[in-house]
Amino acid sequence: MEELTTDDAPDSIGPFSQGIASGDRMYVSGQGPVDPDTGEVIQGTPGEQTRRTLRNVAAVLQAGGASLDDVVKATVFVKDMRYYDEVNEVYGELMSPPYPARSAVEVVKLPVDIDVEIEVVAER
């Protein structure tokens, strides 16, 4: 097992890694719309939060030698399904066909006050 870590994504807020590589698989912990330079949640629409979140996911993947193109499974957590179309639009811009398998789940609360969190599994 290899820890994936980068200063280009926010630090973990608990006893977990930004990501883990195990063989050819990479597991990126849930990322949110946090600016890694300031540690602050970015203000903006759910779409803007999705864009920042996927930039953070991409940074962890890059630390392991992969990219968003290598994602095989994603889980998207949204605070309100009213944001689903907006999140989907940005997600579709940044992910490439064939799109990864994906789940989208509405949650009551996330560990930080954000509208979207995304975790992924990738293959390098």
HELIX and SHEET records of a PDB file:
HELIX    1   1 PRO A   46  ALA A   63  1                                  18    
HELIX    2   2 LEU A   68  ASP A   70  5                                   3    
HELIX    3   3 MET A   81  TYR A   83  5                                   3    
HELIX    4   4 TYR A   84  LEU A   94  1                                  11    
SHEET    1   A 6 GLU A   2  LEU A   4  0                                        
SHEET    2   A 6 GLY A  19  SER A  22 -1                                        
SHEET    3   A 6 ARG A  25  GLN A  31 -1                                        
SHEET    4   A 6 VAL A 116  GLU A 123 -1                                        
SHEET    5   A 6 VAL A  71  VAL A  78 -1                                        
SHEET    6   A 6 ALA A 101  GLU A 106  1                                        
END                                                                             
